[in-house]
Amino acid sequence: MATHRWHAYRDRGSAARIITGIGALFALIEVVYILLVLLGANSANAFVQFMASIAKPLALFFPGLFPIANDNLNILVNYGLAAVFWLVVTGLIARVVR
């Protein structure tokens, strides 16, 4: 009986790790997009377009939340907030699952 409980606990820990990993992946996508923009990557490049097509929907409502005149700072703040959002939300969900 004790072994069965241990397996159930281990499975919940695995689910929490998967949820945390998904949040980390979403945040990493946002950070890579931020770096591509800040470092001046060629926006016509297929990889940059691919990362933008993933990062923009993941940013949810954050782009435009704080209208900042400096484009680089605007990208950094708004997409950086989205990255932090994903880490916090998935961390909370993982904690509930655990």
C-alpha positions as CSV (number, residue, x, y, z in Angstrom):
1,M,0.0,0.0,0.0
2,A,2.8,2.4,0.8
3,T,4.4,1.8,-2.6
4,H,1.1,2.7,-4.3
5,R,1.0,6.0,-2.5
6,W,4.6,6.7,-3.5
7,H,3.9,6.1,-7.1
8,A,0.9,8.5,-7.0
9,Y,3.0,11.1,-5.4
10,R,5.8,10.6,-8.0
11,D,3.3,11.0,-10.8
12,R,2.0,14.3,-9.5
13,G,5.6,15.5,-9.2
14,S,6.1,14.5,-12.9
15,A,3.0,16.5,-13.9
16,A,4.2,19.5,-12.0
17,R,7.6,19.2,-13.7
18,I,6.0,19.1,-17.1
19,I,3.9,22.1,-16.4
20,T,6.9,24.0,-15.1
21,G,8.9,22.9,-18.2
22,I,6.1,24.2,-20.5
23,G,6.2,27.6,-18.7
24,A,10.0,27.7,-19.0
25,L,9.7,26.9,-22.7
26,F,7.2,29.7,-23.3
27,A,9.4,32.2,-21.3
28,L,12.5,31.1,-23.3
29,I,10.6,31.7,-26.6
30,E,9.8,35.2,-25.3
31,V,13.4,35.9,-24.3
32,V,14.8,34.6,-27.6
33,Y,12.4,37.0,-29.4
34,I,13.5,39.9,-27.2
35,L,17.1,39.1,-27.9
36,L,16.6,38.9,-31.7
37,V,14.8,42.3,-31.7
38,L,17.3,44.0,-29.4
39,L,20.3,42.7,-31.2
40,G,18.9,43.8,-34.5
41,A,18.4,40.5,-36.3
42,N,17.2,40.6,-39.9
43,S,13.4,40.7,-39.7
44,A,13.2,39.1,-43.2
45,N,15.0,36.0,-41.9
46,A,12.9,32.8,-41.7
47,F,14.0,32.0,-38.2
48,V,13.2,35.5,-36.9
49,Q,9.8,35.4,-38.5
50,F,9.2,31.9,-37.0
51,M,10.1,33.1,-33.5
52,A,7.9,36.2,-34.0
53,S,5.0,34.1,-35.1
54,I,5.3,32.0,-31.9
55,A,6.3,34.8,-29.4
56,K,3.5,37.3,-30.4
57,P,0.6,35.0,-29.5
58,L,2.3,33.8,-26.3
59,A,2.7,37.4,-25.2
60,L,-1.1,37.5,-24.8
61,F,-2.3,41.0,-23.8
62,F,1.2,42.4,-22.8
63,P,2.3,44.0,-26.1
64,G,1.0,47.6,-25.9
65,L,0.2,47.4,-22.2
66,F,2.8,50.0,-21.5
67,P,3.2,52.4,-24.5
68,I,6.9,53.3,-24.4
69,A,8.4,55.6,-27.1
70,N,11.7,53.7,-27.4
71,D,11.0,50.6,-29.5
72,N,13.7,48.4,-27.9
73,L,12.6,49.3,-24.4
74,N,9.0,48.7,-25.4
75,I,9.8,45.2,-26.6
76,L,11.9,44.5,-23.5
77,V,9.3,45.6,-21.0
78,N,6.1,44.1,-22.7
79,Y,7.6,40.8,-23.8
80,G,9.7,40.5,-20.7
81,L,6.5,40.8,-18.6
82,A,5.0,38.0,-20.7
83,A,8.0,35.8,-20.0
84,V,7.7,36.5,-16.2
85,F,3.9,35.9,-16.5
86,W,4.4,32.4,-17.9
87,L,7.0,31.5,-15.3
88,V,4.7,32.7,-12.4
89,V,1.5,31.2,-13.7
90,T,2.9,27.8,-14.6
91,G,4.8,27.8,-11.3
92,L,1.5,28.4,-9.4
93,I,-0.3,25.7,-11.4
94,A,2.5,23.2,-10.8
95,R,2.4,24.0,-7.1
96,V,-1.4,23.2,-7.1
97,V,-0.9,20.0,-9.0
98,R,2.0,18.9,-6.8
